[in-house]
């Protein structure tokens, strides 16, 4: 009997998603200037710096080898229906904001300040990209809006990698980026640190960002389309009706989790015949912790501390002025796991991360 109990104990330990284990996490430069990351020789993630108006992480594999983000627009795959091939700016895992700059760009009720012949100077929209508004132009009812929005487009440009290091159980990418307006003029600098590692049986990315008002004061505008985000696999989306689920740290589920503050949110569901999930944890040191979440049942999953009144008109405005030379810090951990949030012990993983 003691030997049986011992084996049971070993089995339970092996199934603990938080148990530490030794892994070799490595990185290498790609031919296009990005970086690819592997765990024990298996592909984990690619960091792409030259294919859109901002860097993004794609493809992303979880610990079972399944793809953990939507493939579109990088690739068309048969399992993604036309309904899931929307929002071409939802690329893998990335960061953007609909309005950062010297002042917020005009909202929908103030379009008289911005015609299609004008350009928005000193900031702009890094959430969307040109393909977004080109889709608008195909629809006569939306064409005017698309033409007016095009001059607000800005970019987050990779400047240089200041550190690329594999250290046994983790790989680190440290990068400097320039946020530039339509004319290529920098209005904000960013120092980004990505740490790829393993938490028990989960694969993890720590996504740490320091924004520096290097060119003068900037405004992070109150916009729901902003923040660190992932587009989950099409089959995992709640709206696909295949068993996908959204759960936050306060127990709110699916559409009820949208816009609510929480320490973490988990999105889980079927992927390639397995039940898998992705959780984003918001560290207590991050700006406006606990963050609000722009998480949608169609598959968008964003940690967004910038929106307030755009979520709820009864709330005070959320515009944030970052004074010249000051920093704004965002700290998140992204976990890829098997099972739901309970099986993966996401609450316990958050407590460990917060410490």
C-alpha positions in Angstrom: 0.0 0.0 0.0 2.7 2.6 0.8 4.3 1.9 -2.6 0.9 2.4 -4.3 0.4 5.7 -2.5 3.9 6.8 -3.4 3.2 6.2 -7.1 -0.1 8.1 -6.8 1.8 11.0 -5.3 4.3 10.9 -8.1 1.5 10.9 -10.7 -0.3 13.8 -9.0 3.0 15.8 -9.0 3.5 15.0 -12.6 0.1 16.4 -13.4 0.6 19.7 -11.4 0.7 22.5 -14.0 2.8 24.7 -11.7 5.5 22.1 -10.8 8.9 23.3 -11.9 10.8 21.3 -14.5 14.0 21.7 -16.5 13.6 22.9 -20.0 15.9 24.3 -22.7 14.5 27.5 -24.1 16.4 28.7 -27.1 16.2 31.5 -29.7 17.7 32.3 -33.0 17.5 35.1 -35.5 15.4 34.6 -38.6 16.3 35.5 -42.2 13.9 38.5 -42.1 15.4 40.0 -39.0 13.0 38.6 -36.4 13.5 35.9 -33.8 12.2 32.4 -33.3 11.9 30.7 -29.9 11.9 27.0 -29.2 11.3 24.8 -26.1 13.3 21.6 -26.0 13.7 21.8 -29.7 9.9 22.3 -30.3 8.7 25.5 -31.9 7.2 28.0 -29.4 6.9 31.4 -31.0 8.1 33.7 -33.7 8.7 37.5 -33.3 8.0 39.3 -36.5 9.3 42.9 -36.9 8.8 43.8 -40.6 5.4 42.6 -41.9 2.9 45.1 -40.5 2.7 48.6 -38.9 3.9 47.0 -35.6 5.8 43.9 -34.4 3.8 40.9 -33.4 4.3 37.3 -32.1 3.3 34.6 -34.6 3.1 31.7 -34.9 2.5 30.7 -31.3 2.5 27.1 -30.2 1.4 25.7 -26.8 2.9 22.9 -24.9 1.0 20.2 -26.9 2.2 21.7 -30.2 -1.1 23.2 -31.2 -1.4 26.7 -32.7 -2.6 29.1 -30.0 -3.6 32.1 -32.1 -5.8 32.7 -35.2 -3.8 32.2 -38.4 -5.5 35.1 -40.4 -4.3 37.4 -41.8 -0.8 35.9 -41.9 -2.2 32.7 -43.5 -5.6 31.4 -44.7 -6.5 28.0 -43.2 -9.6 26.0 -44.0 -10.7 25.7 -40.3 -11.2 29.4 -40.1 -14.5 30.4 -41.6 -15.0 33.6 -43.6 -16.7 35.0 -40.4 -13.5 34.5 -38.5 -11.4 36.3 -41.1 -12.3 39.7 -39.9 -10.2 42.5 -38.3 -7.0 42.0 -40.3 -5.1 44.0 -37.7 -5.6 41.2 -35.1 -2.2 39.6 -35.7 -1.1 36.9 -33.3 -0.1 38.7 -30.1 0.7 42.4 -30.3 0.2 45.8 -28.8 -1.5 48.9 -30.2 -3.6 51.9 -29.4 -6.3 53.7 -31.4 -5.0 57.0 -30.1 -1.7 58.0 -28.5 -0.1 61.3 -29.2 0.2 65.0 -28.6 -3.6 65.0 -28.3 -6.3 62.4 -28.8 -7.4 62.3 -32.5 -11.0 63.4 -33.1 -13.7 61.0 -32.0 -16.6 60.0 -34.3 -18.6 63.1 -33.3 -15.8 65.5 -34.3 -14.9 64.3 -37.8 -15.4 67.9 -39.1 -11.8 68.5 -37.7 -10.3 65.8 -39.9 -11.0 65.5 -43.6 -9.6 62.9 -45.9 -7.0 65.4 -47.2 -5.6 66.2 -43.8 -3.0 64.2 -41.8 -3.0 63.7 -38.1 0.4 65.0 -36.8 2.2 64.0 -33.6 0.7 60.7 -32.9 -2.1 58.5 -34.2 -3.6 55.0 -34.4 -1.3 51.9 -34.0 -4.1 49.5 -33.2 -5.5 49.4 -36.8 -3.5 49.1 -40.0 -4.0 50.1 -43.7 -5.8 46.8 -44.5 -8.4 47.7 -41.9 -9.5 50.9 -43.6 -9.0 49.5 -47.1 -11.8 47.1 -46.1 -13.9 50.1 -45.2 -13.3 51.6 -48.7 -14.9 48.5 -50.3 -18.2 49.3 -48.6 -19.9 52.5 -49.9 -21.5 53.1 -46.5 -18.2 53.0 -44.7 -15.9 54.5 -47.4 -16.1 58.0 -46.1 -15.2 56.8 -42.6 -12.3 54.8 -44.0 -10.9 57.7 -46.0 -11.0 59.9 -42.9 -9.4 57.4 -40.7 -6.5 56.6 -43.0 -4.5 59.7 -42.1 -4.6 58.8 -38.4 -2.6 55.6 -39.0 0.7 55.5 -37.1 3.3 52.8 -36.6 5.4 51.1 -33.9 8.8 50.5 -35.6 11.5 48.1 -34.4 14.7 50.1 -33.9 17.0 47.5 -32.5 17.4 44.5 -30.3 19.5 45.4 -27.3 19.6 41.9 -25.9 19.0 38.5 -27.3 19.9 35.8 -24.8 19.1 32.1 -24.1 19.9 31.2 -20.5 18.9 27.5 -20.0 15.3 27.7 -18.9 14.4 31.0 -20.5 15.0 33.2 -23.6 15.0 37.0 -23.4 14.4 39.5 -26.2 15.0 43.2 -25.2 14.0 45.7 -27.9 13.8 49.4 -28.5 10.9 50.7 -30.5 9.8 54.0 -32.0 6.1 55.0 -32.1 5.9 57.3 -35.2 3.1 59.2 -36.9 2.0 59.0 -40.5 5.1 61.0 -41.6 7.5 58.8 -39.7 8.1 61.4 -36.9 8.7 59.8 -33.5 6.3 60.8 -30.7 7.0 58.1 -28.2 9.7 55.6 -27.4 9.3 52.1 -26.0 11.5 49.6 -24.2 10.1 46.1 -24.5 11.3 43.0 -22.8 9.9 39.6 -23.8 10.8 36.6 -21.6 9.9 33.1 -22.9 9.9 30.4 -20.3 8.0 27.4 -18.8 5.8 27.5 -15.8 5.3 23.9 -14.8 3.5 22.4 -17.8 2.5 25.8 -19.2 4.5 27.8 -21.7 4.8 31.5 -20.8 5.6 34.8 -22.2 6.3 37.8 -19.9 5.5 40.9 -21.9 7.0 43.9 -20.2 6.7 47.4 -21.7 8.1 50.8 -20.6 6.8 53.7 -22.6 9.0 56.8 -22.4 7.7 60.3 -23.3 11.0 61.0 -25.1 9.7 63.7 -27.5 7.5 65.6 -25.1 4.3 65.0 -23.3 1.8 62.5 -24.8 -1.8 61.5 -24.2 -2.9 57.9 -24.0 -6.5 58.4 -25.0 -9.5 56.7 -23.5 -10.1 54.1 -26.3 -11.5 50.6 -26.0 -9.3 49.5 -28.9 -6.0 49.6 -27.1 -3.6 47.4 -25.1 -1.8 44.1 -25.3 -3.9 41.6 -27.2 -4.2 38.2 -28.7 -6.7 36.8 -31.2 -7.4 33.3 -30.0 -7.9 30.3 -32.4 -11.2 30.4 -34.3 -12.4 27.1 -32.7 -11.8 28.5 -29.2 -13.9 31.6 -29.7 -17.1 31.5 -27.7 -19.2 32.5 -30.7 -18.0 29.4 -32.6 -20.2 27.4 -30.2 -17.8 24.6 -29.9 -17.2 24.9 -26.1 -15.1 28.1 -25.8 -15.3 30.0 -22.6 -14.1 33.2 -21.0 -13.5 33.4 -17.3 -12.0 36.2 -15.2 -10.5 36.2 -11.7 -13.8 37.5 -10.2 -15.8 34.6 -11.7 -17.5 36.6 -14.6 -17.8 34.5 -17.7 -18.1 35.2 -21.5 -19.7 38.5 -22.4 -20.0 39.6 -18.8 -16.2 39.7 -18.5 -16.0 42.4 -21.2 -14.7 45.8 -19.8 -14.5 44.6 -16.2 -11.4 45.0 -14.1 -9.7 41.8 -13.1 -6.3 40.4 -12.1 -6.5 37.8 -14.9 -8.7 36.5 -17.6 -8.6 33.0 -19.1 -9.9 32.0 -22.6 -10.2 28.3 -23.2 -11.8 25.9 -25.6 -11.2 23.2 -28.3 -8.1 23.4 -30.5 -7.3 20.5 -32.9 -9.2 18.0 -30.8 -7.8 19.1 -27.4 -9.2 21.5 -24.8 -6.6 24.2 -24.4 -6.4 27.7 -23.0 -4.6 31.0 -22.8 -4.5 33.2 -19.8 -3.2 36.8 -19.5 -2.2 37.9 -16.0 -1.9 41.6 -15.0 0.9 42.3 -12.5 0.1 44.5 -9.5 2.9 46.9 -10.6 1.3 47.5 -14.0 -0.4 50.8 -14.9 -4.0 51.0 -13.5 -3.9 47.5 -12.0 -6.3 45.7 -12.1 -6.7 46.4 -15.8 -10.0 46.3 -17.7 -10.4 43.8 -20.4 -11.5 44.2 -24.0 -12.3 40.5 -24.3 -14.8 39.5 -26.9 -16.8 36.3 -27.5 -15.7 36.4 -31.2 -12.0 35.9 -30.2 -10.4 39.2 -29.4 -8.6 39.1 -26.0 -7.0 42.4 -24.8 -5.7 43.8 -21.5 -6.6 47.4 -21.8 -6.0 49.8 -18.9 -6.6 52.9 -21.1 -10.4 52.7 -21.7 -12.8 54.0 -19.1 -15.7 56.1 -20.4 -15.6 54.2 -23.7 -16.5 51.1 -21.7 -19.1 52.8 -19.5 -20.4 56.3 -20.0 -21.0 56.6 -16.3 -17.3 56.3 -15.6 -14.9 59.3 -15.6 -12.7 59.9 -18.7 -9.6 57.7 -18.9 -7.3 59.9 -20.9 -3.8 59.8 -19.3 -1.2 62.5 -19.8 2.4 61.2 -19.7 4.6 64.2 -19.0 7.8 64.7 -20.9 10.5 62.3 -19.8 8.2 60.2 -17.7 7.5 56.5 -18.0 4.4 54.3 -18.1 4.8 50.6 -17.3 2.7 47.7 -18.4 3.5 44.2 -17.0 1.7 41.0 -18.2 2.3 37.3 -18.3 0.7 35.2 -21.0 0.2 31.4 -20.2 -0.6 28.7 -22.6 -2.1 25.6 -21.0 -4.1 22.5 -21.2 -7.7 22.2 -19.8 -9.7 25.0 -18.3 -8.6 27.7 -15.8 -9.2 25.3 -12.9 -7.2 22.5 -14.3 -4.4 24.9 -15.1 -4.5 26.5 -11.7 -4.5 30.0 -13.1 -5.5 31.6 -9.8 -2.4 30.0 -8.2 -0.2 30.9 -11.1 -1.4 34.5 -10.7 -0.5 34.6 -7.0 3.0 33.3 -7.8 3.4 35.9 -10.6 2.2 38.7 -8.3 4.8 37.8 -5.7 
